[in-house]
């Protein structure tokens, strides 16, 4: 895939498609647009690339970068439209550090970027984390259409440890928050979010360290189908796993 402004060639993309409805934003997206994060193979950077004709062509591309010009660490960034000209999102950093929170008030022309407060899952008793042994990878965002506008972040985490029953652990967690609360705190370091719920844990003696890359689609109403992959053994290739999740909107759910 290529963009024309600037001219880039993209080899891989990640994250949910960002959809801006017609009449809800200004400037180039006033008639509606879609955007997605792609990795440019010709310059090695992550870009937010826009289409104004439902994906037939991809034209404008914008760097996701700090105010000092430094670019985000990886293309594993999940973004959502948050009303008007606003985007929010999360990006994978590296080892032993939490996700970055990303916020733009001008359709990606500039960004406020700060670390989040997401802590690693506590180690099993007797375990010690290896050097660079913990990483949060491949965030994913869900817009469930809840009455208060809340969205959900899926957190993929990998741990490599010594001294315990298993050399590796893989976890998938979820936290739901209101975008406007995060936007108000976007300039803080860290950007504070509430606790995350564990929805999948893989920690058997044969488990592999490769886990993550979730996605989600609505099954019906408040029920969602979540897909991710995990490595069943240290020598095996990852398998795809699915689960269903339901939002509790009343005491009867």
N, C-alpha and C positions, 0 to 999 in steps of 0.2 A: 504494500500500500504506500501511496505517496501523498504529500501535501504540496500546495503551490506557493504558500506564503508563510514561512519560507519554503524553499524546495528541499524536502527531506524524504528519505526512504525509510519505512518502518518495518521491522522484522517481527515484532511481537507486541501484543497489547495485554492490558490487565484491567480488571475492575468492572463494575456495573456501568452500563451506558447512562450517561448524563442526559436527561431530557428537559429542555426548557420549552414550555408551551407557548404558542403564539399569543402575543399581546401581553406577556408577563414580564418581559425584560426590555432593555433598551438597546440601542446601537445595532450591531450586526445580528443579534438574536431577537429583535423586535417582532419578526415574523415567525419565530420559533427556530430552534436548532437542536442538534444533538452533538455530543462531544464524548471523547474517550481518551484514556491515557495510553500512549504508545511509546515504544522504545525506538529511537532513530538509530539505525545501524550505521548511518554515514557520519554521525558525530558522537554517538554513545551517550545520549541524554534522554530523559523522559520528557515528553511533550503532551500537552492537552490539545487534541486536534478536533476541529469543528467541521460539521457538515450542515449545510443549509437546504439540502434537497433530500432528506431522509436517507442519507448514506450513499447516494449515487456517486457523489464526488466529495472529496475532503480537501478543504482549502486552507483556512487559517490554522496556524499552529502556535501555541504559546508555551514558553518555558514555565515550569513550576519551580520557582526559585525564591530564595530569601531576598530581603531588601538590599543586601550587600552583593547580590549577584550569584551567590553560591547556589548550586542546584540541589534538589532533593536527592537523597542517597540512592534510591532505587525507583524502578518503574512500577513496583508493586504498591500502587496507590489506588484507593477506592474513594470516589468522589460522588457527591449528590448535589442537585440543585436545591437551594434552601430559600427560594422565593426572590423575586426581583432580579438583581444582578449578582446574587450571592451563591457561591459554591462553598461547601465544606467537604472535608475528607481526612483520610489518614494514610500515612505512608510507613512502610517498613524501613527501619534504620539499619541495625546490624546486631551484633552480639551483646547481650547483657544490658540492653537499653530498650525502653518502651517505644510504642508507636509515636510518630509525629502527628500533631493535629494541624490541618491546613485550612485556611480561610481566605477567600477572596470576595471583596465587595464590588468588583468591577469585571465580572466575567473572565477572570483569570489573567487580567493585565498585570496585577500585582498580588502578592500573597503575604499573609501573616502566618508564620510557622513557628510552632513551639512544641516541646516534648509534652506528652501526656503523663498522667500519674499512674498508669496501669502497672501494677506490680506483678512480678513473676509468681506463678503458682508455688506455694510452699513445698520444699523438698520433703521427701519421705524420711522418717527418722533414720539417722545413721548415714545419710547420703551427703556427699560433697559435690558441688558443681565443678565440672571440668573447666579449664581455661576456655573462655569464650563459649561456654557450654549451654547458654540459654539464649533463645532468640524468639521474638514475636514476628511472624511472617504473614504475608498475604491477607491483609484486612479485607473485609467485605461489608458493605452497607446495605440495609434493607429499609425500604419505605413501605411500612405495612398499612398506611392509611388510617391510623388511629385517630380518634376524635381530637386529641390534643396536639397532633402533628408530630409525635415522637417517632424517632427512627432507631434502628438497632444496628450495632456494630458486632460483627463476628470476629473473635480474636483467636488466631491460630498460634500455638506456642509449642516449641520444641525444647527439650532438656536433655543434655548428656551428662551423666553423673558417674561417680564411683562410690563404693562402699555400701550399696543397697542391693535389693533383690533383682533389679533390672538396670542395665546400663543406660537406657534411654526412656524418656516419657514423651507422650504427645497429648496435647490438650486442645479442646475447642470450647471457648467460652463466649458468652453473649452479654451485652449490656445495652439497655434502652435509655434514650435521653432525648431531651427537646433540643433541636438545633439552635434555637435562639439563646438558650442557656449557655451552650458551648461558644456561640458567637460573642456573647458578652464577655466571656473569659478568654477569648482567643489570644489576647496580649499577655496573659499570665504564663509564668514558667515555674511549675508545670500547669497545663490546662487540666483542671480537676473534673473527673467523672465519677459516677457512683460505682459500687461494686459490680463485678461481673459474675454471672451465673455459669457454673460448669455444665455443659451439655454433652460432652464426650470426653472420656479419659482412656488413653491406651498406655498401659504400663506393665504388661506382662514381660516375663524373662526373655521372650523371643521377639519383642516388638522392635521395630525399626524407628529411626529418628525422623524419617521423612513423613511429615504430616502437614496438611494445610490446604490452601487454595479452594476455599469453600465458594459456593454460590447458592442462591435461593430463588425460588419462584413461588408465587401464590398458588396454593392448591384449591382453596375455597374459603371465602369469608376471612376469618382470622387465622386460618391454618396455612402453614408454609411447608414446602418441601425443600430441605437443605441437602446439598451434595458436597462432599469433600473427599480427599484421598488420604490414605494412611498406609504405611508399610507394614505388612503382617509379620515379617521376619527380617533379620539383618541381611539376608541374602536374596530376598524376594523383591519383585517390583511392587510399587504401591497398587493397592486396590481402590476402587471407587466405593464409597459408602453413602447411603442416604438415610435420612431420618425425617420425621414430621415434627413440627413444632407449632404450638398454638398459643396465641396471645390471650392472656386472661383479662377480659374486659368487664367481667362481672363475677360475682361469687359463685355463679353456676358453671363457669368455664373450668 
